[in-house]
Amino acid sequence: MLLRVLAVGDVVARPGLDCLTRHLRPLQKEHQVHFTVVNGENAAGLGLLPQDAEELLDAGADVITLGNHTWGKAAIQDYLDRSPSILRPANYAPGLPGRGAGVYDGPEGLRIAVLNLMGRYQMDSNLSSPFRAAERILEQTQADVFLLDFHAEATSEKGAMAWYLDGRVQAVWGTHTHVPTADPQILPQGTGFLTDLGMTGPAQSILGVRPGDSVNRFLGGLPRRYAAAAGKGQINAALFTIDTQQGRCVSVRRCDLWE
């Protein structure tokens, strides 16, 4: 079958949650989406609360992925162990709460594996290698389709991961920068790739926050707490179409929405 996977960029605070709640299911219906992965690591500003995760799942997410703000809210720790539908980067230290990969039921009995990994460049020096973590997960996981949310700063690291896994996973997308890229592509062995999805949140903002907060920082002003911007929202996302018989991605395209 042709499996249509929607990958949604980092949801930012209450404006992002509200925008997703209003528009995700109509977007899924419009594009006949079978499976949806949403990055929710900024849904509570810095981090994610259990009630935010429930909102994301109720809005239509099948799986929630996280990133460098995984531990931003202490209340999420027990929830990570309880809910199989939420993933945190697999290359965090062993023994931390949660899981970094899962296998989920898809249409027609398909088994869909979702991996969540985090890059190391300018992120967290205590992370283990995401490349070796990916290798380990692939060796240990049985599934028909493999998807990866790679939460990383450097475009080169994201590209390296996609090429490293080309032909072994069907889709790799980057998250974290909140800035959408225009490079959807299919690599030679059939892996669909996009460097960064972007974000879901207030459209007139700097990475989702009030522009004045960010400008103040670069002008050397007194430290102030960042707050989400107001106004109309946007959803940055990508649609991956995967031929499950061939085990390859056949189409990647941006699937954005602006209010």
LINGIJO-V154105 format. One record per residue. N is the residue number from 1. RES is the residue in three letters. SS is DSSP state (hx for helix, st for strand, lp for the rest). OMEGA is omega in whole degrees, -180 to 180 (* if undefined). NEAR is the number of other C-alpha atoms within 12 Angstrom. Layout:
((N	RES	SS	OMEGA	NEAR) (N	RES	SS	OMEGA	NEAR))
This chain:
((1	MET	lp	172	21) (2	LEU	st	-178	25) (3	LEU	st	-180	38) (4	ARG	st	-177	37) (5	VAL	st	176	47) (6	LEU	st	176	45) (7	ALA	st	-173	54) (8	VAL	st	-177	55) (9	GLY	lp	-173	54) (10	ASP	st	178	53) (11	VAL	st	-174	56) (12	VAL	st	169	50) (13	ALA	hx	-177	38) (14	ARG	hx	178	33) (15	PRO	hx	178	36) (16	GLY	hx	178	49) (17	LEU	hx	-179	45) (18	ASP	hx	180	29) (19	CYS	hx	180	36) (20	LEU	hx	179	46) (21	THR	hx	-179	29) (22	ARG	hx	-164	27) (23	HIS	hx	-173	30) (24	LEU	hx	-177	42) (25	ARG	hx	173	25) (26	PRO	hx	178	17) (27	LEU	hx	178	32) (28	GLN	hx	180	32) (29	LYS	hx	-179	16) (30	GLU	hx	-175	16) (31	HIS	lp	177	25) (32	GLN	lp	-177	20) (33	VAL	lp	178	30) (34	HIS	lp	-172	31) (35	PHE	st	-173	39) (36	THR	st	176	41) (37	VAL	st	-177	49) (38	VAL	st	173	52) (39	ASN	st	-174	60) (40	GLY	lp	-171	54) (41	GLU	lp	178	46) (42	ASN	st	-175	45) (43	ALA	lp	176	44) (44	ALA	lp	-175	35) (45	GLY	lp	170	32) (46	LEU	lp	-179	30) (47	GLY	lp	-175	32) (48	LEU	lp	175	42) (49	LEU	lp	179	32) (50	PRO	hx	-180	29) (51	GLN	hx	175	20) (52	ASP	hx	179	35) (53	ALA	hx	179	38) (54	GLU	hx	177	25) (55	GLU	hx	-180	30) (56	LEU	hx	179	45) (57	LEU	hx	178	30) (58	ASP	hx	-180	22) (59	ALA	hx	178	28) (60	GLY	lp	177	32) (61	ALA	lp	172	37) (62	ASP	lp	179	39) (63	VAL	st	175	43) (64	ILE	st	175	49) (65	THR	st	-177	55) (66	LEU	lp	-177	51) (67	GLY	lp	-173	46) (68	ASN	lp	176	40) (69	HIS	lp	-180	30) (70	THR	hx	-173	42) (71	TRP	hx	-178	28) (72	GLY	hx	178	21) (73	LYS	lp	-176	24) (74	ALA	lp	-176	18) (75	ALA	lp	-177	20) (76	ILE	hx	-170	34) (77	GLN	hx	179	25) (78	ASP	hx	-180	19) (79	TYR	hx	180	27) (80	LEU	hx	178	31) (81	ASP	hx	-175	20) (82	ARG	hx	-171	15) (83	SER	lp	177	24) (84	PRO	lp	-177	26) (85	SER	lp	179	39) (86	ILE	st	-177	46) (87	LEU	lp	169	46) (88	ARG	lp	-176	45) (89	PRO	lp	-176	47) (90	ALA	lp	-177	42) (91	ASN	lp	164	37) (92	TYR	lp	-177	32) (93	ALA	lp	177	21) (94	PRO	lp	177	15) (95	GLY	lp	177	12) (96	LEU	lp	-178	19) (97	PRO	lp	172	26) (98	GLY	lp	-177	31) (99	ARG	lp	-177	35) (100	GLY	lp	179	43) (101	ALA	st	177	39) (102	GLY	st	177	36) (103	VAL	st	-171	30) (104	TYR	st	179	28) (105	ASP	st	176	22) (106	GLY	lp	-180	27) (107	PRO	hx	177	19) (108	GLU	hx	177	13) (109	GLY	hx	180	15) (110	LEU	lp	173	25) (111	ARG	st	-175	22) (112	ILE	st	177	37) (113	ALA	st	176	36) (114	VAL	st	178	50) (115	LEU	st	175	49) (116	ASN	st	-179	47) (117	LEU	st	-180	46) (118	MET	st	178	47) (119	GLY	lp	-177	40) (120	ARG	lp	-177	29) (121	TYR	lp	180	21) (122	GLN	lp	-179	17) (123	MET	lp	-176	22) (124	ASP	lp	-176	22) (125	SER	lp	-179	16) (126	ASN	lp	176	17) (127	LEU	lp	171	25) (128	SER	lp	-176	23) (129	SER	lp	177	24) (130	PRO	hx	-180	38) (131	PHE	hx	179	30) (132	ARG	hx	176	20) (133	ALA	hx	177	30) (134	ALA	hx	180	37) (135	GLU	hx	-179	21) (136	ARG	hx	-179	18) (137	ILE	hx	-179	32) (138	LEU	hx	179	28) (139	GLU	hx	-173	12) (140	GLN	hx	-170	14) (141	THR	lp	175	24) (142	GLN	lp	180	19) (143	ALA	lp	179	28) (144	ASP	lp	-178	31) (145	VAL	st	179	44) (146	PHE	st	179	43) (147	LEU	st	-179	51) (148	LEU	st	166	54) (149	ASP	st	-179	54) (150	PHE	st	-175	53) (151	HIS	st	-171	49) (152	ALA	lp	-179	36) (153	GLU	lp	-171	26) (154	ALA	lp	175	23) (155	THR	hx	-180	30) (156	SER	hx	179	18) (157	GLU	hx	178	29) (158	LYS	hx	178	36) (159	GLY	hx	179	32) (160	ALA	hx	179	24) (161	MET	hx	-179	41) (162	ALA	hx	-180	39) (163	TRP	hx	178	29) (164	TYR	hx	-177	24) (165	LEU	hx	-176	34) (166	ASP	st	179	28) (167	GLY	lp	180	27) (168	ARG	lp	172	34) (169	VAL	st	-176	42) (170	GLN	lp	-179	47) (171	ALA	st	173	53) (172	VAL	st	174	51) (173	TRP	st	178	60) (174	GLY	st	171	53) (175	THR	st	172	50) (176	HIS	lp	-171	43) (177	THR	lp	-178	34) (178	HIS	lp	180	37) (179	VAL	lp	-176	29) (180	PRO	lp	176	32) (181	THR	lp	-175	29) (182	ALA	lp	-173	20) (183	ASP	lp	177	21) (184	PRO	lp	-176	32) (185	GLN	st	173	32) (186	ILE	st	-178	31) (187	LEU	lp	-170	30) (188	PRO	lp	-177	19) (189	GLN	lp	170	23) (190	GLY	lp	177	31) (191	THR	lp	174	39) (192	GLY	st	-174	46) (193	PHE	st	170	51) (194	LEU	st	-173	45) (195	THR	lp	178	43) (196	ASP	lp	180	40) (197	LEU	lp	-173	46) (198	GLY	lp	-176	40) (199	MET	st	172	47) (200	THR	st	-175	55) (201	GLY	st	-177	49) (202	PRO	st	-174	38) (203	ALA	lp	-179	33) (204	GLN	lp	-174	22) (205	SER	lp	168	30) (206	ILE	st	-178	26) (207	LEU	lp	178	34) (208	GLY	lp	-177	44) (209	VAL	st	180	34) (210	ARG	lp	-178	27) (211	PRO	hx	-178	21) (212	GLY	hx	179	22) (213	ASP	hx	-179	24) (214	SER	hx	179	24) (215	VAL	hx	179	18) (216	ASN	hx	-179	17) (217	ARG	hx	-176	16) (218	PHE	hx	174	13) (219	LEU	lp	178	11) (220	GLY	lp	180	11) (221	GLY	lp	178	13) (222	LEU	lp	179	12) (223	PRO	lp	176	14) (224	ARG	lp	-179	16) (225	ARG	lp	176	16) (226	TYR	lp	176	23) (227	ALA	lp	180	25) (228	ALA	st	178	35) (229	ALA	lp	176	27) (230	ALA	lp	174	24) (231	GLY	lp	-176	21) (232	LYS	lp	-175	23) (233	GLY	st	176	33) (234	GLN	st	170	40) (235	ILE	st	171	43) (236	ASN	lp	-175	47) (237	ALA	st	175	47) (238	ALA	st	180	47) (239	LEU	st	178	40) (240	PHE	st	175	46) (241	THR	st	-171	38) (242	ILE	st	173	36) (243	ASP	st	-173	24) (244	THR	lp	177	30) (245	GLN	lp	179	15) (246	GLN	lp	-178	21) (247	GLY	lp	-179	29) (248	ARG	st	173	34) (249	CYS	st	-179	39) (250	VAL	st	179	31) (251	SER	st	172	28) (252	VAL	st	176	35) (253	ARG	st	176	31) (254	ARG	st	-176	33) (255	CYS	lp	-173	33) (256	ASP	lp	178	32) (257	LEU	st	175	29) (258	TRP	st	179	24) (259	GLU	lp	*	21))
